[in-house]
Amino acid sequence: MLKTTRVSISLPDELLKSFDEVVEKTGQRNRSAGIGAAMREYVTSNTWVNEEGNISGAVLVTFDHDSRGINDALTSVQHNYGDVISASMHLHLDARNCLEIIAVRGSAERVKRLARELSGKKGILNLKVVASGHDKGAGSHSHGGEWNHHEHPHTHDHESDNGTN
């Protein structure tokens, strides 16, 4: 059996209440088991911070669009990271909250900086980076130390893709 360490934490009442409801609904033995599971998930989902080289993935940003200056701040940050941002999509979750999905590909260090800069903005409710791991560069290569994307010809016949052949 693994050694157990007792810890004490302070949490907002509503967060604890919501957490306890999830613990019960997911069938965890108790709050400690739920916290352990949550911590394992946190560690697993943040292994990307140890990546070096190039990665591909998405940055998921939930934010309160009524927070003063958040829209301009998000736009400004995204413009500063155009070298790793491939695309972004904006979704309205409800009357106040939005989700920005930012597709990233390139330097792991730049993606880390992007995530840190975004997470520090007032109005950000949640930020998660989902990385597919090390990107060996399908369609992209390093040219003299720079990360570039350019198209490569492919040889299949598009007519056969739509069933006409």
C-alpha positions, 0 to 999 in steps of 0.5 A: 500500500502507498504511503498516505500524507494528510493535507489541509486545503482551503476552498470556496464553499461552492467549489467544495459542494460541487466537488462533493456532488461529483464525488458521490455521482461518480461513485468515489469511496469518499472525498479523499479518493475523489481528490486523489483521482482529481490530482492524478487527472491534473498531473496526467493532463499537464504532462505537456509542460515537460514537452520540448521541441514541437507539439500540436494540440488545442488551448481551451479557454473559458472566460466571462465575456463581460469581464472588462477588457477580456476580449481585447486582451484575448485578441492581443495575446493571440496576435502575439502568438501567430507563429504557433496558433493555426486557428481559433473558434469562439463559442457562446456557452450562455449569456455570460460565458464563452469558450475559445478553442485555439488550435496550436502547432509549433514550439512547445515553449511558445505554447507554454508561454501562450498558456501562461499569458492567457491564464493570467488575464482577468476574466479567464475562468478556466484554461486547459491545454490538450496536447497530442504530444510531440509533433514530428512535423507532418507537413511542417519542418524546421528550416534553419531553426524556424518552424514553418508549414507549407503544403506538400503535394499528395498523390491520390486522385480526388475523384476516387475520394468522392466515389466517381471512380 
